[in-house]
Amino acid sequence: MSGSLLSRRALLRLGGAVGVLGAGLLGGCDLDPGSSSTPTAVPPSDPDQHIVQAARAELSGLVLRLSATAGAGSLVACHRVQLAALDGDPASTTRRGRPLTPAQTVAREHRAAERFTHWAVTCQNGDLARVLASIAAGIRMQPVLGDAS
């Protein structure tokens, strides 16, 4: 009789251990199918994504127009590097816009610097703000803008 009593005790201990372990594993589970929330398939949108897209479009437009402008090779190279900093695709070299006059070049560069400054101030991401501010400063430092002052 004592042999069966030991096995019964061992069985009870094993059952208790499995019960405690099972409760711990299932403790975080929601077994009610009606109350389960479905996981979001799309991550939350980046509040600064529209700024990044606008900045890429601005630089792509400058590269496109300046590629057709005589003497603007250094500006084009500068804007390509800035576009790469924003993970933008380089503008197509096969398609070119109309060339800009020197006055139009200066006006567009000033406008771009102002836009990048505005975007740097209004975006929420600090790293992005620093990149945008650096681009604005890089545009303002171009010799073509220094000659126009």
Secondary structure by P-SEA (a helix, b strand, c coil): caaaaaaaaaaaaaaaaaaaaaaaaacccccccccccccccccccccaaaaaaaaaaaaaaaaaaaaacccaaaaaaaaaaaaaaacccccccccccccccaaaaaaaaaaaaaaaaaaaaccccaaaaaaaaaaaaaaaacaaaaaac
